[in-house]
Amino acid sequence: MLLQLSIRDIALIDQLTLSFGPGLTVLTGETGAGKSIIVGSLDFVLGGKADRDRIAGGAERGRVEALFDISALPRVQSALAEMGLETEDGLLPVCREILQSGRSVCRVAGEVVTVSQLRAVMAPLLDLHGQHAHQSLLDPAKHLQFLDALGDEAHRAAVERVRALYGEWSAAARRLREAETNDRERVRREDMLRFQLDELDSAKLKAGEEDELVRQRTLMRNAEKIRRGLEEAYAALSGGDDGETPGALDALQQAAKALAGLSKFDARFEALGEQLSDAMYAAESVSGDLDGLREECGVDPRRLEQVEERLDLLGRLRRKYGATTAEMIAYRERVREELDDSAGSEEKREALRKQEKEAKAAFMKEAQALSRARRALAKTCEERVAQQLAALEMKSAVFEAAFAPDAQPSADGLDAIEFRLSANRGEPPRPLQKAASGGELSRVMLALKCVEAENDGVPTLVFDEIDTGVGGATGVAIAEKLREVGAKRQVLCVTHLPQIAAAARTQFWVEKSVRDGRTHTAARELDLEGRVDAVAQMLGGGETARAHARAMIER
């Protein structure tokens, strides 16, 4: 139950604290006095939209605090304990501030929480029916939500299970669609990879091969120049082929002979002779190598063509697959691995098909069970709403929850419904937007809320002008219904109807005044005489109205 609401620097309210008790409490006052500011402040502390325009002019921040008694709500206490929030003596303080920056700060039991956490905490404590919320009844897309709200806790749990299973099915179906949609791209990719692998395999790449081929090509392209150089070097060492031109070897031999006879005179000559001998042996070795290279240095045009073709192939492959032969070999291995992985994609798709099928079956099973439960609930709803409407001066009304025959599977299950109404005897039920006036629509909403209140256990109900479009005997009926609900729940109601104001246990009068050139809204709880005056004013004023107002309140 809501015990207290404190508002500071919100719109026209500088500071206001209202205390509430059980039963029916009404907020009354002239149009534009600020009743909706109080309701809007309550919506704000419940987790509603944070709009810095709420802040009173000149203030740095706006603040709303609410105090709830949750001593009789063990489930709420358990939920708070799971969030690490502690209450004292069964009292739950809730506070929310809005700053000029637009940022809001939420606190529950003194601890800072997120807006989503705030909403989760407040949902089982208070249900606020806004001033124009009954217009939502004109939208058939929302009727299923109304029906589900009339179910018990087990029914609402089934709704959440279906919603979760639909999410799992949708996710599985999306993954399968993506896999199947990508099949064409995958096939194209595999074709390209197979071509690349064949091309690289056919090339029979070897690490370091290209360097060797470049060396060979260089030798063959410069074979004549190399041959001439070798000839000159060989001739310089060994002499001319005619045998008459001496070479370096001959000179070394002559020098060695000249020194050979001197070694007996000085050890230095012997050492020099040995050096000459080493040089001669080295020159002979080089001469032999040069002679062999002269024989190998011939040009083989066919071999040169083969080398050129091979280097051209490697160059083309290098431009596509890597800067070096080693990189191309590494790329080939990656291609093979990707093809191996792709070979298992069909198995993956089959697994996805199985997952999608299982997820759909699980959803359909729960959704079909929920659909059966909804149809049974709809029958009960029709009967109970009709009873409520009869008590609200619509005794001939027929209320119907019609199921669409072609509803598609969705997060809501397999159902779509539309509320229909026959307000007068002999007329067939028709969609609400065609069959209900403003006053009738308000009574349908109140009837639904009354049925819902019997099930969900929300201790506080707030109605902002539920009496739109009604008056007279209908106003009395609505007042009696609100008082009846107030016997089981705490009910707060903003009203302009004297019948509802007279039926309340507690009445607040909301008024505005001008101080220092600025408009301010205030509210005060009325005593008996104050209530008589207020209800009389709602009736039009005068002594007759006062007598009528007193009689209404006493009755």
C-alpha positions as CSV (number, residue, x, y, z in Angstrom):
1,M,0.0,0.0,0.0
2,L,1.2,3.5,-0.8
3,L,1.6,5.4,2.5
4,Q,3.1,8.7,1.4
5,L,4.0,10.7,-1.7
6,S,6.4,13.6,-1.5
7,I,7.0,16.0,-4.5
8,R,9.6,18.7,-4.7
9,D,10.2,21.2,-7.5
10,I,8.1,19.3,-10.1
11,A,6.2,21.5,-12.6
12,L,4.0,23.9,-10.5
13,I,4.6,22.0,-7.2
14,D,7.3,23.5,-5.0
15,Q,6.9,21.0,-2.2
16,L,4.0,18.7,-1.4
17,T,3.5,15.7,0.8
18,L,0.4,13.6,0.7
19,S,-0.4,10.7,3.1
20,F,-2.7,7.9,1.9
21,G,-4.7,5.3,3.7
22,P,-6.7,2.2,2.7
23,G,-9.9,2.3,0.6
24,L,-10.9,4.8,-2.0
25,T,-9.0,8.1,-2.0
26,V,-9.9,10.8,-4.6
27,L,-8.1,13.9,-5.9
28,T,-10.5,16.6,-6.8
29,G,-10.2,20.2,-7.9
30,E,-10.8,22.6,-10.7
31,T,-9.6,21.7,-14.2
32,G,-6.0,22.6,-14.6
33,A,-5.4,22.8,-10.9
34,G,-2.5,20.3,-11.1
35,K,-4.1,16.9,-10.3
36,S,-2.4,15.4,-13.3
37,I,0.9,16.7,-12.0
38,I,0.5,14.5,-8.9
39,V,-0.4,11.5,-11.0
40,G,2.5,12.2,-13.4
41,S,4.9,12.5,-10.4
42,L,3.7,9.1,-9.3
43,D,4.2,7.7,-12.7
44,F,7.8,9.2,-12.7
45,V,8.7,7.5,-9.4
46,L,7.4,4.2,-10.9
47,G,9.9,4.4,-13.6
48,G,8.1,6.5,-16.2
49,K,9.8,8.9,-18.7
50,A,12.4,11.2,-17.3
51,D,11.8,14.6,-18.9
52,R,13.7,17.6,-17.5
53,D,10.7,19.7,-18.5
54,R,9.1,18.2,-15.3
55,I,11.5,20.4,-13.2
56,A,10.0,23.5,-11.7
57,G,11.2,26.8,-13.2
58,G,14.5,27.9,-11.6
59,A,15.2,24.6,-9.8
60,E,18.3,22.5,-10.4
61,R,16.5,19.2,-10.0
62,G,13.1,17.7,-9.3
63,R,12.5,15.0,-6.7
64,V,9.7,12.5,-6.0
65,E,9.6,10.1,-3.1
66,A,7.1,7.4,-2.3
67,L,6.8,5.2,0.8
68,F,5.2,1.8,0.6
69,D,4.1,-0.7,3.2
70,I,5.1,-4.1,1.9
71,S,4.8,-6.0,5.2
72,A,2.0,-8.1,3.7
73,L,3.8,-8.8,0.4
74,P,6.4,-11.6,1.1
75,R,7.1,-12.2,-2.6
76,V,8.1,-8.5,-3.0
77,Q,10.3,-8.7,0.0
78,S,12.0,-11.9,-1.4
79,A,12.5,-10.2,-4.7
80,L,14.1,-7.2,-3.0
81,A,16.4,-9.5,-1.0
82,E,17.6,-11.1,-4.2
83,M,18.5,-7.7,-5.4
84,G,20.4,-7.0,-2.2
85,L,17.9,-4.4,-1.0
86,E,16.9,-4.4,2.7
87,T,13.7,-2.9,4.2
88,E,13.0,-1.9,7.7
89,D,9.7,-2.7,9.5
90,G,8.2,-3.6,6.1
91,L,8.5,-0.1,4.8
92,L,10.0,0.5,1.3
93,P,11.2,4.0,0.5
94,V,11.5,4.8,-3.2
95,C,13.0,8.0,-4.6
96,R,13.8,9.4,-8.1
97,E,15.4,12.7,-9.1
98,I,15.6,14.4,-12.5
99,L,18.5,16.7,-13.1
100,Q,18.7,19.6,-15.6
101,S,21.0,17.5,-17.7
102,G,18.1,15.1,-18.3
103,R,19.8,12.3,-16.2
104,S,17.7,10.7,-13.5
105,V,18.8,9.0,-10.3
106,C,16.7,6.2,-8.8
107,R,17.0,4.9,-5.3
108,V,15.2,1.9,-3.7
109,A,15.6,1.3,0.0
110,G,18.4,3.9,-0.1
111,E,20.4,2.1,-2.8
112,V,21.0,3.4,-6.3
113,V,19.3,1.2,-8.9
114,T,18.7,1.4,-12.7
115,V,15.4,2.5,-14.1
116,S,14.7,-1.1,-15.3
117,Q,15.3,-2.3,-11.7
118,L,13.0,0.4,-10.4
119,R,10.2,-0.7,-12.7
120,A,10.7,-4.3,-11.8
121,V,10.3,-3.4,-8.1
122,M,7.3,-1.2,-8.6
123,A,5.3,-3.4,-11.0
124,P,3.8,-5.6,-8.3
125,L,3.1,-2.6,-6.0
126,L,1.0,-0.2,-8.0
127,D,-1.0,-0.2,-11.3
128,L,-1.5,3.3,-12.8
129,H,-4.3,3.7,-15.3
130,G,-3.6,7.1,-17.1
131,Q,-6.1,9.7,-18.1
132,H,-6.3,8.5,-21.8
133,A,-5.2,4.9,-21.3
134,H,-8.8,3.7,-22.0
135,Q,-8.1,4.7,-25.6
136,S,-5.8,1.7,-25.8
137,L,-8.9,-0.4,-25.9
138,L,-9.5,0.9,-29.4
139,D,-6.4,-0.9,-30.6
140,P,-7.1,-4.6,-31.1
141,A,-3.4,-5.3,-31.1
142,K,-3.4,-4.7,-27.4
143,H,-6.5,-6.8,-26.5
144,L,-4.5,-9.9,-26.0
145,Q,-2.5,-8.2,-23.4
146,F,-5.7,-7.2,-21.6
147,L,-6.9,-10.8,-21.7
148,D,-3.6,-12.2,-20.4
149,A,-3.6,-9.7,-17.6
150,L,-6.8,-11.2,-16.3
151,G,-5.2,-14.6,-15.9
152,D,-3.6,-15.9,-12.7
153,E,0.1,-16.2,-12.0
154,A,0.3,-19.6,-13.7
155,H,-1.2,-18.2,-16.8
156,R,1.1,-15.2,-16.9
157,A,4.1,-17.6,-16.4
158,A,2.8,-19.6,-19.4
159,V,2.7,-16.4,-21.5
160,E,6.3,-15.7,-20.6
161,R,7.4,-19.2,-21.4
162,V,5.8,-18.9,-24.9
163,R,7.5,-15.6,-25.4
164,A,10.9,-17.0,-24.5
165,L,10.4,-20.1,-26.7
166,Y,9.3,-18.0,-29.6
167,G,12.6,-16.0,-29.2
168,E,14.6,-19.3,-29.2
169,W,12.7,-20.5,-32.3
170,S,13.2,-17.2,-34.1
171,A,16.9,-17.2,-33.3
172,A,17.2,-20.8,-34.6
173,A,15.2,-20.0,-37.7
174,R,17.4,-16.9,-38.4
175,R,20.6,-18.9,-38.1
176,L,19.2,-21.5,-40.5
177,R,18.1,-18.8,-43.0
178,E,21.5,-17.2,-42.9
179,A,23.2,-20.5,-43.5
180,E,20.9,-21.4,-46.4
181,T,21.1,-17.9,-47.8
182,N,24.8,-18.1,-47.7
183,D,24.8,-21.5,-49.6
184,R,25.2,-19.8,-53.0
185,E,28.0,-17.6,-51.8
186,R,29.6,-20.7,-50.1
187,V,29.4,-22.7,-53.4
188,R,31.0,-19.8,-55.3
189,R,33.7,-19.5,-52.6
190,E,34.4,-23.3,-52.8
191,D,34.6,-23.2,-56.6
192,M,37.2,-20.4,-56.4
193,L,39.1,-22.2,-53.6
194,R,39.2,-25.4,-55.6
195,F,40.5,-23.6,-58.7
196,Q,43.2,-21.9,-56.6
197,L,44.2,-25.2,-55.0
198,D,44.4,-26.9,-58.4
199,E,46.5,-24.1,-59.7
200,L,48.9,-24.2,-56.8
201,D,49.0,-28.0,-56.8
202,S,49.8,-28.1,-60.5
203,A,52.6,-25.7,-60.0
204,K,54.4,-28.1,-57.6
205,L,56.0,-25.3,-55.7
206,K,59.3,-25.8,-53.9
207,A,60.8,-23.5,-51.4
208,G,63.8,-21.6,-52.9
209,E,63.1,-22.7,-56.4
210,E,62.6,-19.3,-57.8
211,D,66.0,-18.1,-56.7
212,E,67.7,-21.0,-58.4
213,L,65.8,-20.4,-61.6
214,V,66.8,-16.8,-61.6
215,R,70.4,-17.8,-61.2
216,Q,70.2,-20.2,-64.1
217,R,68.5,-17.7,-66.3
218,T,71.1,-15.1,-65.6
219,L,73.9,-17.5,-66.5
220,M,72.2,-18.6,-69.7
221,R,71.3,-15.1,-70.8
222,N,75.0,-14.0,-70.3
223,A,76.6,-17.3,-71.6
224,E,78.7,-15.7,-74.3
225,K,80.1,-13.1,-72.1
226,I,80.8,-15.6,-69.4
227,R,82.4,-18.0,-71.9
228,R,84.8,-15.3,-73.2
229,G,85.7,-14.3,-69.7
230,L,86.4,-17.9,-68.8
231,E,88.5,-18.4,-71.9
232,E,90.6,-15.3,-71.1
233,A,91.1,-16.4,-67.5
234,Y,92.0,-20.0,-68.6
235,A,94.5,-18.7,-71.2
236,A,96.0,-16.4,-68.7
237,L,96.6,-19.2,-66.3
238,S,97.4,-22.1,-68.6
239,G,98.6,-20.4,-71.8
240,G,97.2,-20.4,-75.3
241,D,95.8,-23.4,-77.0
242,D,98.6,-23.2,-79.5
243,G,101.1,-24.1,-76.8
244,E,103.3,-21.3,-77.7
245,T,101.8,-18.5,-75.4
246,P,103.0,-19.0,-71.8
247,G,100.5,-18.7,-68.9
248,A,100.7,-17.8,-65.3
249,L,101.3,-21.5,-64.3
250,D,104.4,-21.5,-66.5
251,A,105.7,-18.4,-64.8
252,L,105.0,-19.8,-61.4
253,Q,106.9,-23.0,-62.3
254,Q,109.8,-21.0,-63.5
255,A,109.9,-18.9,-60.4
256,A,109.6,-22.1,-58.2
257,K,112.6,-23.6,-60.0
258,A,114.7,-20.5,-59.6
259,L,114.1,-20.5,-55.8
260,A,114.6,-24.3,-55.5
261,G,118.4,-24.0,-55.8
262,L,118.6,-21.1,-53.3
263,S,117.0,-22.8,-50.3
264,K,120.3,-24.2,-49.2
265,F,121.7,-20.8,-48.7
266,D,118.9,-19.3,-46.6
267,A,115.7,-20.6,-44.9
268,R,113.9,-17.6,-46.2
269,F,114.3,-18.7,-49.8
270,E,112.8,-22.1,-48.8
271,A,109.8,-20.4,-47.3
272,L,109.3,-18.3,-50.4
273,G,109.5,-21.5,-52.5
274,E,106.8,-23.1,-50.4
275,Q,104.5,-20.2,-50.9
276,L,105.1,-20.3,-54.6
277,S,104.3,-24.0,-54.6
278,D,101.0,-23.3,-52.8
279,A,100.1,-20.6,-55.3
280,M,101.0,-22.9,-58.2
281,Y,98.7,-25.7,-56.8
282,A,95.9,-23.1,-56.3
283,A,96.3,-21.8,-59.8
284,E,96.3,-25.3,-61.2
285,S,93.0,-26.0,-59.3
286,V,91.4,-22.8,-60.6
287,S,92.7,-23.7,-64.1
288,G,91.0,-27.1,-63.9
289,D,87.7,-25.5,-62.7
290,L,87.8,-22.9,-65.5
291,D,88.4,-25.7,-68.0
292,G,85.3,-27.5,-66.7
293,L,83.2,-24.4,-66.7
294,R,84.2,-23.7,-70.3
295,E,82.7,-27.0,-71.3
296,E,79.4,-26.3,-69.3
297,C,78.9,-22.8,-70.5
298,G,77.2,-23.7,-73.7
299,V,73.7,-22.2,-74.2
300,D,70.7,-24.7,-74.3
301,P,67.8,-22.7,-75.9
302,R,65.2,-25.3,-74.9
303,R,66.4,-25.1,-71.2
304,L,66.4,-21.3,-71.3
305,E,62.8,-21.4,-72.6
306,Q,61.8,-23.8,-69.9
307,V,63.3,-21.6,-67.2
308,E,61.6,-18.5,-68.6
309,E,58.2,-20.2,-68.7
310,R,58.6,-21.5,-65.2
311,L,59.6,-18.1,-63.9
312,D,56.7,-16.5,-65.7
313,L,54.3,-19.0,-64.1
314,L,55.8,-18.3,-60.6
315,G,55.5,-14.6,-61.3
316,R,51.8,-14.9,-62.1
317,L,51.1,-17.0,-59.0
318,R,53.1,-14.6,-56.9
319,R,50.9,-11.7,-57.9
320,K,47.8,-13.7,-56.7
321,Y,49.0,-15.8,-53.8
322,G,52.1,-14.3,-52.1
323,A,55.3,-12.3,-52.5
324,T,57.5,-15.4,-52.2
325,T,57.3,-19.1,-52.9
326,A,57.1,-19.7,-49.1
327,E,54.1,-17.4,-48.8
328,M,52.4,-19.1,-51.8
329,I,52.9,-22.6,-50.1
330,A,51.5,-21.2,-46.9
331,Y,48.4,-19.8,-48.8
332,R,47.9,-23.2,-50.4
333,E,47.7,-24.8,-46.9
334,R,45.1,-22.2,-45.8
335,V,43.0,-22.9,-48.9
336,R,43.1,-26.6,-48.1
337,E,42.0,-26.0,-44.5
338,E,39.1,-23.8,-45.5
339,L,37.9,-26.4,-48.0
340,D,38.1,-29.0,-45.3
341,D,36.1,-26.8,-43.0
342,S,33.6,-26.0,-45.7
343,A,33.1,-29.7,-46.3
344,G,31.6,-29.9,-42.9
345,S,29.1,-27.1,-43.5
346,E,26.4,-29.4,-44.7
347,E,26.6,-31.2,-41.3
348,K,26.3,-27.8,-39.6
349,R,23.3,-26.9,-41.7
350,E,21.7,-30.2,-40.8
351,A,22.3,-29.5,-37.1
352,L,20.7,-26.1,-37.6
353,R,17.7,-27.6,-39.2
354,K,17.4,-30.0,-36.3
355,Q,17.7,-27.1,-33.8
356,E,15.0,-25.1,-35.7
357,K,12.7,-28.0,-35.8
358,E,13.1,-28.8,-32.1
359,A,12.7,-25.1,-31.1
360,K,9.5,-24.8,-33.2
361,A,8.1,-28.0,-31.7
362,A,8.7,-26.7,-28.2
363,F,7.1,-23.4,-29.0
364,M,4.1,-25.0,-30.7
365,K,3.5,-27.3,-27.8
366,E,3.5,-24.5,-25.3
367,A,1.6,-22.1,-27.6
368,Q,-1.1,-24.6,-28.2
369,A,-1.5,-25.2,-24.5
370,L,-1.6,-21.4,-23.9
371,S,-4.2,-21.0,-26.7
372,R,-6.5,-23.6,-25.0
373,A,-6.0,-21.8,-21.7
374,R,-6.8,-18.4,-23.4
375,R,-10.0,-19.7,-24.8
376,A,-11.1,-20.9,-21.5
377,L,-10.0,-17.6,-19.9
378,A,-11.9,-15.7,-22.6
379,K,-15.2,-17.4,-21.7
380,T,-14.6,-16.6,-18.0
381,C,-13.6,-13.0,-18.9
382,E,-16.7,-12.5,-21.0
383,E,-18.9,-13.6,-18.1
384,R,-17.1,-11.6,-15.5
385,V,-16.8,-8.4,-17.5
386,A,-20.5,-8.7,-18.4
387,Q,-21.3,-8.9,-14.7
388,Q,-19.1,-5.8,-14.0
389,L,-20.8,-3.9,-16.8
390,A,-24.2,-4.8,-15.5
391,A,-23.1,-3.2,-12.1
392,L,-22.0,-0.2,-14.1
393,E,-25.5,0.5,-15.6
394,M,-24.8,-1.6,-18.8
395,K,-27.2,-4.5,-17.9
396,S,-27.9,-5.4,-21.5
397,A,-24.3,-5.3,-22.6
398,V,-22.7,-8.3,-24.3
399,F,-18.9,-8.4,-24.1
400,E,-17.0,-10.8,-26.4
401,A,-13.4,-11.7,-26.9
402,A,-13.3,-12.9,-30.5
403,F,-10.3,-15.0,-31.7
404,A,-8.9,-14.3,-35.1
405,P,-9.1,-17.5,-37.3
406,D,-5.9,-16.8,-39.2
407,A,-3.5,-15.5,-36.5
408,Q,0.2,-16.2,-37.3
409,P,2.7,-17.5,-34.8
410,S,4.3,-14.7,-32.9
411,A,5.8,-13.9,-29.5
412,D,2.2,-13.8,-28.2
413,G,1.7,-17.4,-29.3
414,L,-0.9,-18.6,-31.8
415,D,-3.6,-16.1,-30.9
416,A,-4.9,-12.7,-31.8
417,I,-8.2,-11.4,-30.3
418,E,-10.5,-8.5,-30.6
419,F,-12.8,-7.3,-28.0
420,R,-16.4,-6.7,-29.2
421,L,-19.3,-5.1,-27.5
422,S,-23.1,-5.0,-27.9
423,A,-24.2,-2.1,-25.6
424,N,-27.9,-2.5,-26.5
425,R,-30.2,-5.6,-26.5
426,G,-30.7,-7.0,-30.0
427,E,-27.5,-5.7,-31.5
428,P,-24.7,-8.0,-32.5
429,P,-21.3,-7.5,-30.8
430,R,-19.1,-5.2,-32.9
431,P,-15.5,-3.9,-32.5
432,L,-15.2,-1.4,-29.7
433,Q,-14.3,1.5,-31.9
434,K,-17.6,1.1,-33.7
435,A,-19.8,0.1,-30.8
436,A,-18.7,2.0,-27.7
437,S,-19.1,5.7,-26.8
438,G,-16.6,7.5,-24.6
439,G,-18.5,6.7,-21.5
440,E,-19.1,3.1,-22.4
441,L,-15.4,2.7,-23.2
442,S,-14.5,4.0,-19.8
443,R,-16.8,1.5,-18.2
444,V,-15.4,-1.4,-20.2
445,M,-11.9,-0.4,-19.0
446,L,-13.1,-0.2,-15.4
447,A,-14.8,-3.5,-15.7
448,L,-11.5,-5.1,-17.0
449,K,-9.5,-3.5,-14.3
450,C,-11.9,-4.7,-11.6
451,V,-11.7,-8.3,-13.0
452,E,-7.9,-7.9,-13.1
453,A,-7.7,-6.6,-9.6
454,E,-9.4,-9.8,-8.3
455,N,-6.5,-11.9,-9.7
456,D,-3.2,-10.1,-9.7
457,G,-3.0,-8.9,-6.1
458,V,-1.5,-5.5,-6.9
459,P,-2.4,-3.6,-3.7
460,T,-2.8,-0.1,-5.2
461,L,-4.8,0.9,-8.2
462,V,-4.6,4.5,-9.6
463,F,-7.3,5.8,-12.0
464,D,-6.8,9.2,-13.7
465,E,-10.4,10.3,-14.7
466,I,-11.8,6.9,-15.3
467,D,-15.2,8.7,-15.3
468,T,-14.7,10.3,-18.7
469,G,-17.9,10.7,-20.6
470,V,-20.3,9.5,-17.8
471,G,-22.6,11.1,-15.2
472,G,-25.9,10.7,-13.4
473,A,-26.8,7.2,-12.4
474,T,-23.8,5.8,-14.3
475,G,-21.6,8.0,-12.1
476,V,-23.2,6.5,-9.0
477,A,-22.6,3.0,-10.4
478,I,-18.9,3.8,-11.1
479,A,-18.5,5.3,-7.6
480,E,-20.0,2.2,-6.0
481,K,-17.7,0.0,-8.1
482,L,-14.6,1.9,-7.1
483,R,-15.7,1.8,-3.4
484,E,-16.3,-2.0,-3.8
485,V,-12.7,-2.4,-5.2
486,G,-11.5,-0.1,-2.5
487,A,-12.7,-2.6,0.1
488,K,-10.0,-5.0,-1.1
489,R,-7.4,-2.7,-2.6
490,Q,-6.1,0.8,-2.1
491,V,-7.7,2.9,-4.8
492,L,-6.6,6.4,-5.8
493,C,-8.8,8.3,-8.3
494,V,-8.6,11.6,-10.0
495,T,-12.2,12.6,-10.7
496,H,-14.6,15.4,-11.6
497,L,-17.7,13.5,-10.6
498,P,-19.4,14.4,-7.3
499,Q,-20.8,10.9,-7.1
500,I,-17.2,9.4,-6.9
501,A,-15.9,12.1,-4.6
502,A,-18.8,11.5,-2.2
503,A,-18.1,7.8,-2.2
504,A,-14.4,8.2,-1.2
505,R,-13.0,7.5,2.2
506,T,-10.5,10.3,1.8
507,Q,-10.6,13.4,-0.3
508,F,-7.9,15.8,-1.3
509,W,-8.6,19.2,-2.9
510,V,-6.0,20.3,-5.4
511,E,-5.8,24.0,-6.1
512,K,-3.4,26.5,-7.6
513,S,-2.6,30.1,-6.6
514,V,-0.2,32.9,-7.7
515,R,2.6,34.0,-5.5
516,D,5.4,36.4,-6.5
517,G,4.2,36.3,-10.0
518,R,4.4,32.5,-10.3
519,T,1.6,29.9,-10.3
520,H,1.9,27.2,-7.6
521,T,-0.1,24.0,-7.1
522,A,-1.0,22.7,-3.6
523,A,-3.2,20.0,-2.2
524,R,-4.9,19.5,1.2
525,E,-6.9,16.7,2.8
526,L,-10.5,17.7,3.5
527,D,-12.4,17.2,6.6
528,L,-16.2,16.5,6.5
529,E,-17.2,20.1,6.1
530,G,-14.5,20.7,3.5
531,R,-15.8,17.7,1.6
532,V,-19.3,19.0,1.7
533,D,-18.1,22.3,0.3
534,A,-16.0,20.5,-2.4
535,V,-18.7,18.2,-3.5
536,A,-21.2,21.0,-3.5
537,Q,-18.9,23.0,-5.7
538,M,-18.7,20.0,-8.1
539,L,-22.5,20.0,-8.1
540,G,-22.7,23.7,-9.1
541,G,-22.6,25.4,-5.7
542,G,-25.4,26.9,-3.5
543,E,-27.2,25.8,-0.4
544,T,-29.2,23.2,-2.2
545,A,-26.0,21.7,-3.6
546,R,-24.5,21.7,0.0
547,A,-27.5,19.8,1.3
548,H,-27.3,17.4,-1.6
549,A,-23.6,17.0,-1.1
550,R,-23.9,16.2,2.6
551,A,-26.6,13.7,1.9
552,M,-24.4,12.0,-0.8
553,I,-21.4,11.8,1.6
554,E,-23.5,10.5,4.5
555,R,-25.2,7.9,2.2
